[in-house]
Each structure stands twice: as structure tokens, then as C-alpha cells.
Amino acid sequence: MDLNWLRDFECLARTLNFTRAATERNITQSAFSRRIKALESWVGAPLVNRAQYPVQLTEAGTQFLPVALGAISQLTETRQVIRDADRGGRRFLRFSALHTISANFLAHRIDQLQEKIPDLHTRVVSDSLSTCCELLVEGAVDIMLCYYHQSVSPRIDETAFARKDLLTDHLIPVAAAAPAHAQGWDLSRSTGPAIPYLAYEPSSFLGMVVDSTLDNKPLHAETIYIDSLVETIKRRVLQGSGFAWMPHTAVARELASGALVPIGDDTWRARLSIAALADPATFDPVAREVWDKL
């Protein structure tokens, strides 16, 4: 038995789509299918009816799903209890957050919270959106922070959690000032050399937001680099390698200092919100106070 098999099965039971589930689990569809078959072999019965579209759980799958969810939750919670005990029994409030939110928003917000709640101890897991969602669903973290956009939502069953919008952010096309001015980089331009473009992975949340923002508008640019991390792309932008869409919270200082400049008007921008998701029913008094003050 591999715990990932149970996580795969939970994802497939929720999406009822092998392609989407494989994308969420960040593995190829063929590898995902092999792991589901391995789980079925371990159980000793088919868990999914692949002859239907969308796929459906078999009777055995329906019976096994709550057991799988319970096992994931119990293992995760027990691991955390053991880790907390190893730290002297001190209770840590657990967050999951996208890397850029963790670095550019959450760290400062936790500083503010600890001034108001002296006995607050926190543990932050900075990771991809799929992993952050997975940790929240499994009960491995108390609060998840992520981006929301009107056209793109996190891959999670929101009916199971409370949501709290914390901050309005914007995704802005920016470039280093020197090459932008020297070469006349402007997204409204349709002639001349194509602007070098540093893009997000198309399947990533920000990649999908950019695609929604473009909405078939002509982009006079050439993609020269693709990555899923905002901070990695930001370094290349600052080096003058090209332009990229950046959350304003991630580049506010560089824009204020003039190191970076926008290269498109408001029609090329996307409005985002930084939101927190949690299940308040599981909160202790400290977690409740943090949620209220977050």
C-alpha cells in the first residue's frame, strides 16, 4: 500500500476524470492510471467503472472511499500529533500557501498576528496549489491561503470550507526598466521584434489566469521561458531577460523604486484576491482568534 494511491483515488472520486485528476496530482495520466490499478489490485476489486463517461465509482469504490479518506486523515493527524509532541507538546497553527503568497504576504501577516497573540506558534508549508489544497482536505493544515480569480478557481470542494478574502491583488505585465525603455517594450505594439516573454506553466493557476486575461487578444511576444514559480520568473525579469505577469504584492517594491515598469495598460491586467480557506469547526481557541484577526 502506498499512501499516494489513496490520495489518487480521492482525487479521481472527486473529479470523475482521469485527465483532470492526473493534472491535479501532477503526474502523467498513464502513471496515474497505473497507480489506480495498483490500488484496485491491492483491494482485490475494481473501484472505478471506466466504461461510463464520466467515470463512476463501482459499489466497491463507493464502499472504499470513506475508508480511504479516513485513513488519509488519521495518518496525517497522527503524524502531526507526534511532531507536535516532539516539539514539547506546543501546538503549532498550520498554514499551507502558494510560495509567492507565503513570501510576500503571509510572513508579514504572521508577524502582525504574533504581536497581538504572543503564544501563537505557526508552521507554514509553501508549495504548489494542488499540494496546498491536498493538505487542507487531508486535515494536515488548519488554514490554506491561495489566489482567487473570477474565471479560475482552486481545485477544491469549496462547500466543505469557509472562505475569507484577505486582500485584493493584481496580475501586472512588467519588465526591467532599462530594456523596456531601450527597446520600447509595450504590449499595445504590434510591429517590430517580438517581446521576450517569461511565462507560467499553462496548467498552473496563474498560467490559467493569464490565458483568461489575454482572451484571444494578439500578443506580440515570443515565449522564451516557462516556469511555475513566481520568484524564479521574477529574478529573470529583474535581470532584463524579458517581461512577465507578476502579482503586484510580489513586485511592489521594485515598481516603487523604478527597477520594474508596467508595459501594458489596465486592459492587460487581471484582478486577483488572496483568500484563506479553512474548516472553523476544527479550530481551537488560538486558531479561532487567528481566523478572526487574519
N, C-alpha and C positions, 0 to 999 in steps of 0.2 A: 504494500500500500504506500502510495506517495500522496502527501497532503495536497500537492498541486492537482492531482486527479479530482479531488473533492472540490477544489476551487474552480476547476474547469467545468465540472458538472453543474455547479451552482450557476455559473455564468451562462451555460447553454440552456439551463432550465428557465432562466430569466429572459434571455433574448430569443430563444427558439430558432436560432440561426447560427449555423456553423461558422460562416464567414465573419459575421459580426462578433461572435464570441471569441474567435481566434484573434481578431484585431484587438479586442479589449484585453485579452490575455498576453498580447504582444508576442505571439508565436505564429508560425505558418499554419495554414489550415490543415495541411497534411499531418503535421506534428500534433496539432490539436485533436484531429480525428483519431490518431493512434493512441493518444492518452485516454480518450473516452472509451475506446475499445479495450484498452488495458484495464480500465475500471470495471467495465462490463464483465471482462474475464474474471476479475477478482471477485465480483459479486456473484457471478455464475448465471446471469440472466441479462437479456437486452434491457437497457434503461431508456432508450430513445427509439421511437418509430421513425426511421429515415424515409419511409415510403410516402409520408404525408408532407405537404408544404403549407405553412411552415411545419417543421418537425414537431412532434409531440412526445411527451413522456409516456412510456408504457405504464402499465399498472405497477410493475416492479419499480420503475423510475419514480413514480409518484410516491410510492411507499418509502423509497430510499432517500428522497430529497430532504425531509426534515431530519433524518438521522445524520446525513452529510452536513447539513447546516449546524446541527447541534455539536457534532464532532469538531468542526472548524472553530466554533465559538468557544467550546470548552478548552480545547488545546491552546487557543490564543490567550484566553483569560488566565488559564493556569500558568502559562509561561510568564505572563505579566506579573501575576501574584508572586511567583518565585523570584523574578527580577527585582520587584519592589522590596521583598523580604531581604534580598541580598544587599539592598541599599539601606538596611537598618529599619525596614518597615515604613519608611517615608513614602507617602502617597504622591505620585507624580501625575499631574494632569497631562494627558497625552494628546498631541496635535499631529495631524498629517496636513501637509501643504505643498503646493507646487513650489519648485525651487525658487522661482523669482518672487513669489508672494512671501515665502519664508525669509528671504534675504532683504527684500525692500519694503515689507510691511509688518509681518508678524513679529520679527525680532524687536522692533521699536515698540510695538503694541504690548508685548510681554514686559518690557522694561517699565512701561507706564502702569501695567496691572500690578507688578510686584511692588511698586511704591504704595499702592492702595491696599494690597493683600500681602503683608510681609511673609506669611507662611506658605505662599504659593511656590510650588516646585513644578517645573514643566519639562516635558520631553517632547521634542519635535522631530518628526520623520519627514524629511524633504525628498519628494520623489515625483514620479510621473502621475498624471491624473488617474490612470487606471489603477495604479497601486494605492494611491490615496483613497479612492473610492472603496477598493477592496478592504483596506484596513478598517474603514468606518463600518462597512457592512459586517465584517467579522467581529466587531467589538474590540479590535486591537487598539483603537484610539477613541478618545472621547469627542473630539471636535475636528472636523475637516474644513480647511479653507481652500477655495477654488474660485475660478473666474466663472461668470455667467455672461451670456450674450443672448440677445433676443432671438437669434436664429440657430444657436448652438447650445445645447445643454449637456451637463455632465452625464456620463453613462451610469446612472444610478436610479433606483426607485425612490423618487423624492417623497412619495406618500408615507414612507416609513420614518422620515426625519423632519425636524423643524429646520427652517432656513431663516437666516438673518443677514440682510445686506449691510455691509460694513462701510464700503467706500465706492465711489464712482471713479473709474479709471478710464483711460482712452488708449487705444492702439494707434500709434502715430508713425508714418513713414519718415525716418530720419537718416541722416548721413553725417560723416565728419565734415566740419565746416570748410576746411581747406579744399578738398577735392570737389565738394558740392559747388562751391563758388567758382573754382578754377575751370570746371568742366560744364558748368551750367546745368547741373542735375535738377530736373523738375519733372514731376510725373504728368504734368499737363502737356509736356513736349512730345511730339510725335515724329520728330525728324532728328537726324544726327545719330551718333553712336548710341547703341543701347546702354542703359544704365546697369552696371553690375548689381545683381540682386542676391542678397543672402536670405534664404527662405527657410521657413519652418517645415518639418515633415508634414506632408499633406494630411495624414491621418491624425495629427496632433490637434489638440483643442484650438490653439492659436492659428495653426495652419488652416483649419476649417473656418475660423473667423475671418482671416484674410481673404479666403476664397469667397466667402459670403459678401465681404466688403467690395471686392472687385466686381462681382455680379456681372461678368462678361464685359466689363469695361476694358478697352485696349490698354495694355501695359507695355510701354516702350522700354523693356528691360530684358536682361539676359540672366537667368539663374546660374550662378557660378558656385553656389554652396548651399547645402541643405543640412539642417541640424534640428534637434528638438529642444535644446536648452537655450533660453533667452540670454543667459550670461555669456555663453560661448559666442553666440552671434554678436552680442554687444561688443565684445573685445575686438572682433574683426571689423565691426563698423567704426569703432574708435581708431583703428589702425588705417582707416581710409580704404578698405577693400571694396566697399560698396554700400548700398542702402538696405535697410530692413524696417519692418514694422516692429515697434517697441512699445511695451506698456509705459505710460507716462511715469508711473511710480518707479520704474527701473532706470529712467534716464533724466529725471527731473533736475538733478544737479548738473549734468552735462549740458542740458538745454539752457539752464540759467547762466552757466559760465561761458556759453557760446562754443563749447567744444563740439557739440552736435547741433544741427539745424533741421527743421522740418523741410521736406522737399515736395510737399503737396498740400493743397487747401483742405478745408473741412470735409469735402466730399470723399477724400481718401482715408478718412479716419473712422474708427469704429468705437462705439461706446461699450465699455465693459463694467461690470460690478464685481467687487471682491465680496464673496459671501461665505458665511460659515454654516455648516450643516452638522446636526447632532441629534441625539435622542435624549431629550431632557429627563425622561423617566429614569434614566440610569445615573443621573447626577447625584453626587454627594453635595454637602453644603458649599464646599470650596468651588466645585465645578459650576454649581448654580450661580454663585456670585460672579465668577469669571464670565459666564454666559451673559449675565445681565449687564455687565460692565464692558463687554467686548465691543 
